[in-house]
């Protein structure tokens, strides 16, 4: 893995875990701390499910899916065309988000969520979830700007 990808992966995972540690140490569970008044708050909740607490408590399922996702994303990155930078960065973001939430799941049996939009009713989420969203957006961009044939060229 070229150094830039490895460094980005490490920085993203460390950033996710550092923010989660800050939240755990500085915000009581279910309490809010305004960051941008009327727009964004930090809170401290635990989530034993997936996005929006779906499949709450199904930890064995999440352990299996997480391991499979990490293996598949790693394989796709290794096999990705070297010059398809957007696609490769999308995989790094997806992998970082998956690893960030996996660390929580495997060590605490839940994921820490903290971002709360104050102006709209939207589920509380974490930095790793944001990485996954960015990864999906980058994959879409990659598909739009790369023809199907170019996707598989080395």
NUDREN-375641 format. One record per atom (N, C-alpha, C, O): residue in one letter; x negated, y, z. Coordinates in steps of 0.001 Angstrom, whole numbers, padded with zeros to 6 digits, always signed. Layout:
BEGIN
AXYZ/...
This chain:
BEGIN
X-000866-001180+000000/X+000000+000000+000000/X-000905+001233+000000/X-001708+001410+000916/X-000781+002077-001012/X-001588+003288-001011/X-001393+004079+000274/X-000320+004052+000876/X-002423+004773+000681/X-002450+005453+001977/X-001290+006425+002176/X-000742+006508+003276/X-000910+007155+001141/X+000145+008154+001305/X+001459+007502+001729/X+002189+008061+002548/X+001764+006337+001184/X+003000+005648+001546/X+002920+005120+002982/X+003876+005235+003750/X+001780+004546+003328/X+001604+004016+004683/X+001679+005136+005717/X+002315+004985+006760/X+001031+006253+005425/X+001049+007394+006346/X+002471+007928+006498/X+002910+008215+007611/X+003190+008063+005388/X+004565+008553+005454/X+005436+007589+006268/X+006218+008025+007113/X+005306+006308+006022/X+006071+005308+006765/X+005811+005445+008267/X+006751+005474+009061/X+004566+005527+008645/X+004203+005648+010067/X+004740+006952+010651/X+005315+006947+011740/X+004560+008061+009949/X+005039+009350+010452/X+006557+009364+010634/X+007059+009892+011626/X+007279+008791+009688/X+008734+008761+009791/X+009192+007917+010978/X+010067+008335+011736/X+008611+006744+011140/X+008995+005874+012260/X+008628+006519+013592/X+009418+006493+014535/X+007434+007097+013672/X+007016+007772+014908/X+007932+008966+015189/X+008298+009202+016340/X+008302+009716+014159/X+009212+010841+014341/X+010555+010397+014886/X+011095+011024+015797/X+011096+009325+014339/X+012371+008781+014806/X+012263+008356+016269/X+013101+008724+017091/X+011245+007595+016582/X+011100+007087+017943/X+010801+008207+018947/X+011254+008150+020090/X+010051+009210+018531/X+009745+010341+019407/X+011006+011132+019729/X+011228+011508+020880/X+011831+011386+018721/X+013080+012111+018958/X+014000+011304+019869/X+014627+011868+020765/X+014089+010006+019655/X+014921+009167+020513/X+014413+009197+021951/X+015210+009259+022887/X+013105+009155+022132/X+012519+009230+023474/X+012834+010574+024130/X+013157+010628+025317/X+012740+011653+023360/X+013087+012978+023884/X+014534+013002+024371/X+014827+013484+025465/X+015419+012482+023553/X+016844+012485+023899/X+017085+011679+025171/X+017789+012134+026073/X+016506+010489+025246/X+016690+009638+026424/X+016183+010336+027687/X+016811+010253+028743/X+015048+011020+027572/X+014426+011650+028747/X+014996+013016+029100/X+014770+013495+030211/X+015727+013659+028192/X+016150+015037+028432/X+017648+015306+028346/X+018104+016379+028740/X+018407+014362+027846/X+019852+014576+027708/X+020570+013390+028342/X+020351+012240+027961/X+021419+013681+029300/X+022188+012616+029949/X+023130+011968+028940/X+023609+012623+028015/X+023386+010695+029123/X+024282+009972+028231/X+025632+010678+028139/X+026220+011059+029151/X+026103+010844+026922/X+027384+011479+026582/X+027417+012991+026852/X+028492+013591+026833/X+026278+013603+027098/X+026212+015051+027239/X+025658+015663+025947/X+024986+014992+025164/X+025953+016945+025744/X+025550+017638+024521/X+024588+018776+024837/X+024689+019412+025886/X+023659+019025+023924/X+022735+020143+024013/X+022800+020876+022665/X+022400+020333+021636/X+023304+022103+022686/X+023426+022868+021436/X+022055+023157+020835/X+021128+023578+021527/X+021953+022922+019545/X+020731+023247+018808/X+020997+024466+017935/X+020258+025449+017990/X+022042+024399+017139/X+022505+025526+016319/X+023975+025731+016698/X+024834+024954+016282/X+024267+026776+017488/X+025635+026968+018002/X+026706+026858+016920/X+026629+027497+015871/X+027700+026033+017206/X+028820+025848+016295/X+028532+024950+015108/X+029429+024655+014318/X+027284+024511+014977/X+026914+023688+013821/X+026357+022326+014235/X+026859+021290+013798/X+025319+022328+015077/X+024624+021081+015399/X+024284+021019+016880/X+023785+021979+017466/X+024568+019866+017467/X+024187+019591+018852/X+023447+018267+018907/X+023611+017402+018048/X+022631+018135+019937/X+022042+016838+020245/X+022851+016246+021381/X+023253+016951+022306/X+023080+014973+021305/X+023761+014259+022377/X+023006+012963+022603/X+022023+012684+021917/X+023453+012189+023540/X+022776+010929+023840/X+023837+009850+023955/X+024537+009752+024963/X+023946+009043+022913/X+024855+007901+022973/X+024092+006649+022555/X+023073+006719+021869/X+024607+005516+022981/X+024043+004237+022559/X+025072+003553+021670/X+026278+003645+021900/X+024574+002875+020664/X+025437+002267+019656/X+025006+000814+019471/X+023893+000543+019019/X+025880-000107+019818/X+025567-001526+019639/X+026085-002046+018299/X+026048-003248+018034/X+026566-001137+017465/X+027071-001524+016152/X+026212-000940+015046/X+025053-000584+015259/X+026797-000848+013869/X+026139-000230+012721/X+026710+001173+012574/X+027167+001767+013550/X+026684+001696+011369/X+027208+003036+011113/X+028621+003161+011663/X+029459+002286+011447/X+028876+004233+012361/X+030186+004526+012946/X+030646+003424+013894/X+031843+003179+014047/X+029676+002762+014528/X+029933+001690+015511/X+030660+000479+014923/X+031293-000282+015655/X+030570+000304+013612/X+031172-000883+012997/X+030462-002132+013518/X+029264-002106+013799/X+031203-003203+013640/X+030686-004498+014098/X+029988-004386+015458/X+028978-005043+015708/X+030534-003562+016306/X+029941-003306+017616/X+029737-004607+018388/X+030636-005443+018484/X+028535-004753+018931/X+028208-005900+019773/X+027756-007145+019027/X+027431-008144+019669/X+027722-007128+017730/X+027333-008301+016934/X+025809-008314+016729/X+025326-008256+015598/X+025063-008391+017840/X+023618-008213+017794/X+022893-009292+016998/X+021959-008972+016262/X+023284-010544+017119/X+022617-011603+016350/X+022725-011302+014858/X+021749-011435+014119/X+023901-010902+014425/X+024111-010527+013025/X+023142-009412+012630/X+022514-009485+011574/X+023016-008370+013478/X+022136-007243+013158/X+020668-007644+013154/X+019895-007134+012343/X+020270-008548+014045/X+018882-009007+014038/X+018561-009689+012713/X+017521-009427+012110/X+019452-010558+012266/X+019238-011298+011017/X+019228-010343+009824/X+018327-010399+008987/X+020229-009468+009748/X+020312-008520+008633/X+019091-007599+008618/X+018560-007288+007552/X+018652-007169+009783/X+017490-006275+009868/X+016230-006953+009339/X+015485-006359+008560/X+015994-008171+009752/X+014805-008901+009287/X+014871-009111+007774/X+013879-008911+007073/X+016028-009509+007279/X+016195-009707+005835/X+015963-008393+005081/X+015291-008375+004050/X+016527-007287+005605/X+016369-005983+004944/X+014904-005565+004891/X+014438-005082+003860/X+014181-005744+005981/X+012764-005362+006008/X+011967-006196+005003/X+011109-005667+004298/X+012249-007486+004939/X+011544-008356+003988/X+011857-007942+002554/X+010947-007816+001734/X+013129-007731+002246/X+013520-007361+000874/X+012962-006003+000487/X+012429-005846-000612/X+013075-005017+001371/X+012552-003676+001055/X+011035-003710+000862/X+010506-003043-000028/X+010343-004477+001686/X+008888-004610+001538/X+008542-005262+000210/X+007638-004803-000489/X+009253-006329-000148/X+009037-007007-001422/X+009283-006053-002597/X+008479-005978-003526/X+010417-005319-002540/X+010734-004376-003619/X+009650-003306-003746/X+009301-002899-004854/X+009123-002854-002611/X+008060-001846-002662/X+006810-002420-003321/X+006205-001779-004180/X+006432-003612-002922/X+005232-004248-003488/X+005388-004447-004994/X+004432-004257-005746/X+006575-004826-005433/X+006833-005089-006851/X+007204-003835-007647/X+007291-003893-008874/X+007421-002714-006977/X+007858-001488-007663/X+006770-000981-008607/X+005582-001060-008297/X+007181-000466-009745/X+006208+000115-010675/X+005393+001208-009982/X+005947+002081-009313/X+004099+001148-010148/X+003189+002080-009454/X+003480+003540-009770/X+003266+004411-008928/X+003966+003813-010974/X+004200+005202-011371/X+005629+005674-011147/X+005961+006815-011468/X+006465+004821-010609/X+007830+005238-010314/X+007852+005756-008872/X+008327+005083-007958/X+007326+006965-008700/X+007119+007539-007370/X+008417+007769-006612/X+008480+007521-005408/X+009438+008233-007289/X+010705+008499-006596/X+011266+007194-006031/X+011711+007153-004884/X+011246+006147-006823/X+011745+004847-006365/X+010917+004329-005189/X+011469+003824-004212/X+009603+004455-005286/X+008729+003979-004205/X+008957+004789-002928/X+008983+004223-001835/X+009123+006112-003059/X+009413+006927-001867/X+010789+006568-001295/X+010976+006570-000079/X+011747+006259-002171/X+013069+005868-001666/X+012949+004610-000806/X+013584+004511+000244/X+012144+003660-001245/X+011957+002434-000474/X+011261+002705+000850/X+011577+002065+001852/X+010314+003647+000874/X+009642+004010+002125/X+010638+004623+003104/X+010606+004311+004294/X+011527+005496+002615/X+012537+006080+003497/X+013493+004997+004013/X+013820+004973+005199/X+013934+004115+003134/X+014823+003026+003561/X+014134+002125+004581/X+014732+001739+005586/X+012892+001797+004319/X+012127+000945+005226/X+011897+001637+006572/X+012002+001003+007622/X+011586+002918+006542/X+011359+003675+007780/X+012622+003716+008640/X+012563+003509+009852/X+013746+003982+008013/X+015005+004012+008753/X+015360+002649+009327/X+015821+002540+010464/X+015141+001625+008537/X+015436+000266+008991/X+014525-000124+010155/X+014983-000708+011137/X+013249+000195+010045/X+012305-000121+011120/X+012617+000699+012377/X+012575+000172+013489/X+012929+001985+012201/X+013248+002829+013356/X+014417+002287+014153/X+014354+002220+015380/X+015482+001899+013471/X+016633+001333+014171/X+016342-000085+014669/X+016883-000507+015691/X+015487-000824+013945/X+015123-002176+014380/X+014361-002138+015701/X+014576-002990+016563/X+013487-001175+015865/X+012746-001054+017122/X+013728-000930+018283/X+013572-001591+019310/X+014743-000080+018114/X+015764+000069+019161/X+016511-001242+019390/X+016657-001690+020527/X+016979-001846+018314/X+017788-003065+018440/X+017019-004188+019125/X+017558-004873+019994/X+015762-004377+018737/X+014997-005492+019282/X+014472-005215+020693/X+014238-006157+021450/X+014282-003951+021061/X+013762-003652+022400/X+014848-003310+023406/X+014696-003596+024594/X+015958-002694+022948/X+016989-002235+023874/X+018357-002855+023619/X+019261-002727+024445/X+018513-003522+022489/X+019767-004157+022085/X+020857-003136+021746/X+022044-003459+021781/X+020463-001940+021426/X+021346-000888+020933/X+020490+000163+020249/X+019269+000187+020406/X+021145+001030+019490/X+020461+002122+018796/X+020865+003431+019470/X+022022+003612+019849/X+019912+004330+019612/X+020192+005641+020188/X+020574+006591+019061/X+019826+006760+018098/X+021741+007207+019188/X+022210+008211+018236/X+022240+009555+018936/X+022452+009621+020147/X+022026+010652+018169/X+021919+011958+018818/X+022445+013158+018045/X+022779+014166+018669/X+022535+013104+016740/X+022953+014286+015982/X+024477+014366+015921/X+025149+013409+015538/X+024997+015506+016300/X+026440+015718+016289/X+026752+017021+015572/X+026311+018092+015992/X+027514+016925+014488/X+027970+018136+013804/X+029145+018706+014578/X+030135+018010+014804/X+029048+019962+014986/X+030078+020601+015802/X+031237+021142+014972/X+032320+021380+015507/X+031026+021338+013690/X+032030+022003+012856/X+032932+021020+012104/X+033860+021438+011411/X+032669+019735+012235/X+033450+018733+011521/X+033476+017448+012357/X+032549+017178+013121/X+034519+016680+012209/X+034612+015412+012911/X+033835+014365+012115/X+034354+013778+011165/X+032594+014142+012513/X+031705+013217+011815/X+031009+012362+012869/X+030656+012873+013932/X+030804+011083+012603/X+030153+010217+013597/X+028756+010719+013968/X+028051+011305+013147/X+028382+010479+015198/X+027053+010848+015684/X+026053+009860+015077/X+026330+008665+014979/X+024894+010370+014675/X+023904+009547+013976/X+022506+009899+014451/X+022337+010806+015265/X+021505+009191+013951/X+020123+009437+014369/X+019215+009723+013174/X+019656+009707+012025/X+017958+009981+013462/X+017000+010324+012411/X+016789+009150+011447/X+016669+009355+010240/X+016745+007930+011974/X+016580+006756+011109/X+017731+006650+010108/X+017524+006291+008949/X+018946+006964+010568/X+020095+006964+009654/X+019908+008002+008549/X+020284+007777+007399/X+019328+009131+008914/X+019055+010184+007929/X+018041+009694+006897/X+018185+009968+005706/X+017022+008972+007349/X+016037+008411+006414/X+016708+007463+005424/X+016404+007487+004232/X+017615+006635+005918/X+018307+005685+005051/X+019145+006438+004014/X+019186+006056+002845/X+019802+007495+004444/X+020597+008311+003515/X+019697+008948+002458/X+020028+008942+001273/X+018571+009493+002883/X+017614+010084+001933/X+017122+009013+000961/X+017008+009271-000237/X+016831+007823+001463/X+016393+006724+000594/X+017414+006373-000461/X+017062+006155-001620/X+018679+006316-000076/X+019745+006011-001045/X+019843+007122-002095/X+019976+006843-003287/X+019777+008369-001653/X+019835+009498-002594/X+018663+009434-003571/X+018840+009666-004767/X+017471+009122-003069/X+016296+009025-003946/X+016422+007868-004939/X+015975+007984-006081/X+017018+006765-004520/X+017232+005647-005453/X+018171+006082-006572/X+017936+005784-007743/X+019229+006784-006205/X+020170+007273-007227/X+019457+008211-008196/X+019632+008103-009410/X+018656+009126-007664/X+017890+010040-008519/X+016951+009257-009426/X+016833+009555-010615/X+016287+008259-008864/X+015377+007424-009649/X+016111+006725-010783/X+015610+006655-011905/X+017293+006212-010491/X+018072+005531-011528/X+018537+006491-012615/X+018596+006124-013789/X+018864+007709-012228/X+019324+008698-013194/X+018203+009114-014139/X+018407+009249-015345/X+017010+009315-013569/X+015909+009845-014367/X+014975+008795-014938/X+013999+009134-015607/X+015259+007526-014684/X+014420+006454-015202/X+015301+005495-015971/X+016293+004997-015438/X+014955+005234-017205/X+015755+004279-017979/X+015550+002877-017418/X+014549+002614-016751/X+016476+001994-017680/X+016414+000637-017145/X+015132-000070-017563/X+014547-000801-016764/X+014695+000126-018770/X+013474-000512-019241/X+012242-000002-018519/X+011346-000782-018196/X+012185+001296-018261/X+011038+001878-017579/X+010969+001412-016132/X+009885+001388-015550/X+012077+001050-015551/X+012129+000666-014136/X+011208-000507-013844/X+010687-000626-012735/X+010996-001395-014850/X+010261-002609-014602/X+008848-002615-015203/X+008148-003625-015139/X+008446-001511-015772/X+007091-001432-016314/X+006090-001208-015193/X+006360-000469-014246/X+004974-001826-015302/X+003901-001631-014318/X+003006-000578-014840/X+002020-000228-014193/
